[in-house]
Amino acid sequence: MNGIDSLAPVASGRRARRHRADAAAPSFRGWSAGVAGGERVRRIVVWVTIVLIYRQTFAAPIRAFAPFLWYVPDVLMAGALLAIAGAGMRDKVVPVIVSVGALALLVVYSLLSNKGYAVALAVRGLGYILLAFFAGLGVRRDDRLLPFALVAAAAISIVGVYYDALFSVPWAGMEFEGFGGTADAARQWSAAGSRRLSGLGIASTDTSVIIAAGTLVYLSVTRNRLRPSSALFCAAAVHALVLTTQKATAGWLILTVLAAYVAPLVAFRRAGFHASALLRPLGVLGLVASMLVPPIFAGFNFSAALRVNAATLDQRMIEVWPRVLPHLLDFPQVLLGFGLGGIGATGLRPDLAMIDNMFLYVALTLGLPAAVALFTIAARALLATPLRDGIDFAALALVALLALNGITANIVVAGAVGSIYLGYAVGCLLRPLRRTRSRRRGGHAGAAAPVAAAG
């Protein structure tokens, strides 16, 4: 036996011990990967996520003609989250207990100073993110159900916006309020007395996110190549976004598509994966700008300086951010935040009813240290996550788009849509964790077979 052969059993033993340690490690990574790998729970999570997306896609007709159906998807979401927890308890007990305990502490802290109903709404929004995260994490390489569902929702929303622009929808004169009279639960149908085009949705912000996200997913479905059909879809999406008056979302979508899909054409490349070199810093730029733009531009009159009409941007810079920023340093909220439900339309603080910035919302809710930590983790994921297929690439583009949009909009609580798409995109980006775990299991089973035969 030569030296190399004598080292083989030692190396195999080390790999086996390392695998057993990884299998026994009570980590969230192992739990989440295990839940996403379970076929039964995975299907439940995917279908409930689709139901939530289409609830928001057809929000206006549901609210107008079948309001009793509005909260049914929320009940389904609660059941799906219980299924996730149950599957996690069978696979990894400790991370489930730790995660549930941390959420319970956050809820108790929030209930001490905020209204119970406002806390419940915030917990529901957190549930949207978690459910969609596991749905994205469980997407297989050849899966087409969830991506095609997102694309179909975008196409339906585009058609709805065009119909809304050309004709009068049956619910045009209605105003929708949530349970208990809370506008934040159902979104408002009008702004400043004039109705904004939303198609089949209630809020133009929700409709714009559905359209923009579905467009990026459509480009991944067409194998990351800007073809005539995808170019036509992009043009229709941008025009629909302009019709909804969501010009910022339209601009960020154009910028993301240019960085992800047009740049490869200019460089005479057929596939778009190499353009991640542009998408990654673009997403990080969005995260950093979300942190720095409010304190730098608070009080700045954008329209007067550039001689343009940007009323909504002026409102954020002149009215909203100067009013919100001082609360960022309130003690002890600077460390712990105001808690779930502490800010927003249903909160007890009228001066914090409108935030219009993703970082400010997270910092005011969870505290400044937690917000900085979460944004740092997100930036690291954007820069380091490997891209294996079109789904990964679309997820990276979607996170970049949402990060950019979060500079002047709070997509996390702007209806359920932003929360769902953000959770889905992050879950898709972390799919390599599940695949790594699957390879370890496969390798361990292959190594164990000869040992059993020899015994």
ABEGO torsion letter per residue (X at the ends): XBAAAAAAAAAAAAAAAAAAAAAABBBAAAAAAAAAABAAAAAAAAAAAAAAAAAAAAAAAAAAABAAAAAAAAAAAAAAAAAAAAAAAAABAAAAAAAAAAAAAAAAAAAAABBAAAAAAAAAAAAAAAAAAAAAAABBAABAAAAAAAAAAAAAAAAAAAAAAABBBAAAABBBBBBGGBAAAAEBABBGGBBBBAEABABAAAAAAAAAAAAAAAAAAAGGBBBAAAAAAAAAAAAAAAAAGBAAAAAAAAAAAAAAAAAAAAAGBABAAAAAAAAAAAAAAAAAAAAAAAAAABGBBAAAAAGBBBAAAAAAAAAAAAAAAAAAABOAAAAAEAEBGABEAABABAAAABAGBAAAAAAAAAEAAAAAAAAAAAAAAAAABBBABAAAAAAAAAAAAAAAAAAABBAAABEAAAAAAAAAAAAAAAAAAAAAAAAAAAAAAAAAAAAAAAX
